Amino acid sequence: IASSIGGGMYIGGSSPIVTNCTIIGNLANYGGGIFSGNSSPTILNCIITGNTASVDGGGIYVGGMHVDSSSPTISNSVITGNAAGNNGGGIAAGGSSPTISNCIITGNTASVDGGGIYCGSSSPGISNCTITGNTAGNTGGAIFGGGSSPTIRNGILWANIALGAYNEIAQISSTIACTYSNIDQ
């Protein structure tokens, strides 16, 4: 049975520490794996895999998780094999400022934009992450920025696919700052 939000975990109005867990095989409209709203959770050493969102945030609504008006910290985690019917196969961030560090984001799929990470009016800080092998049906195989200001530092963005355009990064009314990173194409 599909949940409306947060198939694996719903975090609302709180700041829990989620550590050493596996969130696998969940289904929701938003945030197949994790949905975080008005919260600032810390997610450490987790595996978020095989989750599906019919709309946004297959893994986290930030790709396997959906983060809405939140500032989560996602660190030392693997976000892989998640799918979104629209945006953010791995992570979909809307109106939030997540910190994403030391993560592997791979093998995620978004039917529209942001196979790895979708940023809508958000300012995520992405550091020391490998974002590879993600697919978007339209633009931004690795990262899609729409009205956003993400920063990428010490990252590897490689072998991502966007069937429309911009395999690695798509900037739509966005300013994306990349430093000390290895970006394919």
C-alpha positions in Angstrom: 0.0 0.0 0.0 1.4 3.4 -1.0 1.7 6.2 1.5 0.9 9.8 0.4 4.2 11.1 1.8 7.2 9.3 3.3 6.8 5.7 2.3 9.7 4.5 4.5 9.9 7.3 7.0 8.0 10.6 7.6 9.8 13.3 9.5 7.6 16.3 10.4 8.5 19.2 12.7 11.4 17.4 14.4 15.1 16.9 14.2 15.9 13.3 14.7 19.2 11.6 14.1 18.7 8.6 11.8 21.8 6.4 11.7 23.0 3.0 10.4 19.8 2.1 8.8 18.6 0.7 5.5 15.4 2.1 3.9 14.4 -0.2 1.1 11.5 -0.9 -1.2 9.0 1.8 -0.1 6.4 3.6 -2.2 4.8 7.1 -1.7 3.6 10.1 -3.8 6.4 12.2 -2.3 9.5 10.8 -0.6 9.4 7.1 -1.4 12.1 6.4 1.1 12.0 9.5 3.4 9.9 12.6 3.5 11.1 15.5 5.7 8.9 18.6 6.2 9.7 21.6 8.4 12.5 19.5 10.0 16.2 19.3 10.3 17.1 15.6 10.6 20.6 14.2 10.5 20.9 11.1 8.3 24.2 9.2 8.8 25.6 6.0 7.4 22.3 4.9 5.8 21.4 3.0 2.7 18.4 4.3 0.8 17.6 2.0 -2.1 14.8 0.6 -4.2 12.2 3.2 -3.2 9.7 4.9 -5.6 7.8 8.2 -5.5 5.0 8.6 -8.0 5.6 12.3 -8.0 8.9 13.7 -6.5 11.8 12.3 -4.4 12.2 8.6 -5.1 14.7 8.1 -2.3 14.4 11.3 -0.3 12.2 14.3 -1.0 15.6 15.7 -1.3 16.0 11.3 -4.3 14.9 8.6 -2.3 13.9 11.4 0.2 11.7 14.5 -0.2 12.9 17.5 1.8 10.4 20.4 1.9 11.2 23.5 3.9 13.8 21.6 5.8 17.6 21.7 6.3 18.6 18.1 6.8 22.1 16.8 7.0 22.7 13.7 4.8 26.2 12.2 5.3 28.1 9.0 4.6 25.1 7.5 3.0 24.3 5.6 -0.2 21.3 6.6 -2.2 20.8 4.1 -5.0 18.2 2.5 -7.3 15.4 4.9 -6.4 12.8 6.3 -8.9 10.6 9.3 -9.2 7.6 9.8 -11.5 8.5 13.4 -11.9 11.6 15.0 -10.3 14.5 13.9 -8.1 15.2 10.2 -8.5 17.7 10.2 -5.7 16.9 13.4 -3.8 14.3 16.2 -4.4 14.9 19.4 -2.5 12.2 22.1 -2.6 12.6 25.4 -0.7 15.3 23.9 1.6 19.0 24.0 2.3 20.2 20.4 2.8 23.8 19.6 3.5 24.8 16.5 1.6 28.3 15.2 2.2 30.4 12.1 1.6 27.5 10.3 -0.1 27.3 8.1 -3.2 24.2 8.9 -5.3 24.0 6.3 -8.1 21.5 4.4 -10.3 18.5 6.7 -9.6 15.9 7.6 -12.2 13.6 10.6 -12.6 11.0 10.6 -15.4 11.4 14.4 -15.8 14.3 16.3 -14.2 17.2 15.6 -11.8 18.0 11.9 -12.0 20.4 12.2 -9.0 19.4 15.5 -7.3 16.5 17.9 -8.1 16.8 21.4 -6.6 13.7 23.6 -6.8 14.1 27.0 -5.1 16.7 25.5 -2.8 20.4 25.9 -1.8 21.9 22.6 -1.0 25.6 22.3 -0.1 27.0 19.2 -1.8 30.5 18.1 -0.8 32.7 15.1 -1.3 29.9 13.2 -3.1 30.0 10.8 -6.1 27.0 11.3 -8.3 27.1 8.7 -11.1 24.9 6.5 -13.3 21.7 8.4 -12.7 19.1 9.1 -15.5 16.6 11.9 -16.1 13.9 11.7 -18.8 14.4 15.4 -19.6 17.3 17.4 -18.2 20.0 17.1 -15.4 21.0 13.5 -15.2 23.2 14.3 -12.1 21.7 17.6 -10.8 18.9 19.9 -11.9 18.8 23.4 -10.6 15.6 25.4 -11.1 15.7 28.8 -9.4 18.3 27.4 -7.0 21.8 28.1 -5.8 23.5 24.8 -5.0 27.2 24.5 -4.3 29.3 21.5 -5.3 32.7 21.0 -3.8 35.1 18.1 -4.3 32.5 16.1 -6.2 32.5 13.6 -9.0 29.7 13.9 -11.5 30.2 11.2 -14.1 28.3 9.0 -16.6 24.8 10.4 -15.8 22.3 10.6 -18.6 19.6 13.1 -19.5 17.5 12.0 -22.4 16.6 15.7 -23.2 19.8 17.6 -22.5 22.5 18.3 -19.9 23.7 14.9 -18.8 25.5 16.2 -15.7 24.1 19.6 -14.6 21.1 21.6 -15.9 20.8 25.2 -14.7 17.4 26.9 -15.2 17.4 30.4 -13.6 20.0 29.1 -11.2 23.5 29.8 -10.1 25.4 26.6 -9.5 28.9 27.0 -8.0 31.4 24.1 -8.6 34.9 24.0 -7.2 37.5 21.2 -7.1 35.2 18.8 -8.9 35.5 16.3 -11.7 32.5 16.7 -14.0 32.0 14.6 -17.2 31.2 16.7 -20.3 
